[in-house]
Amino acid sequence: MTENNSYASHPEYLPGFMNNPQDVDGRHVVKLGLAESRELEATSLNRFPATFSAALDWDSASYDARLWWDDEEDWQKLAAELLSPYVEGGSRVAVFWGNLELPTVTLTADAVVRHAVDILDVGPHFWIYPLGGSVLIECLMDGQVTVATIPSE
């Protein structure tokens, strides 16, 4: 299967609220097409070197903080802390998944905080990028969270 026909092939795997137009937060989720996702990746993820897996190579790039969560409650608190400036500013964020079968989505930062555990349950390897910002947050399935300033081109 090629990248083009696997991208977003399983949107049903997204957290339930993201596919529910009756959900208050779900109504504001935008599922990006491949071209839109690639455009956002060019301004965020692709500015960092990648490893052989989907993770970013933090041994070759600088980062601002490395944090850890132990359980879902820890992740909920950490997500709230990391996204608090964006919640206060009413910002939207993009969530990129470590699996191409899920479409990149954009939604409000406060919705990400409210549904942090739902997002973690779907894909414990993902990135959060506050739109128009200069920060990228990587969450890995081992509980590691890396926060980095996105380098300029």
ZICOR-V802515 format. One record per backbone hydrogen bond with DSSP energy under -1.0 kcal/mol. NH is the residue of the N-H (numbers start at 1). CO is the residue of the C=O. If there is no record, write none. Layout:
NH:CO
NH:CO
//
This chain:
6:2
7:3
8:100
9:6
10:101
13:10
14:11
18:15
19:16
20:17
23:20
27:23
28:25
29:26
30:106
32:104
37:33
38:34
39:35
40:36
41:37
42:38
44:41
46:41
47:44
48:45
51:55
57:49
58:56
60:57
64:147
65:147
67:145
69:143
75:71
76:72
77:73
78:74
79:75
80:76
81:77
82:78
83:79
87:83
88:84
89:85
90:87
91:86
93:107
94:129
95:105
96:127
98:125
102:99
105:95
106:30
107:93
109:91
112:108
113:109
114:110
115:111
116:113
119:115
120:116
121:117
122:118
123:119
126:139
127:96
128:137
129:94
131:92
133:130
136:148
137:128
138:146
139:126
140:144
143:140
145:67
146:138
147:65
148:136
150:134
//
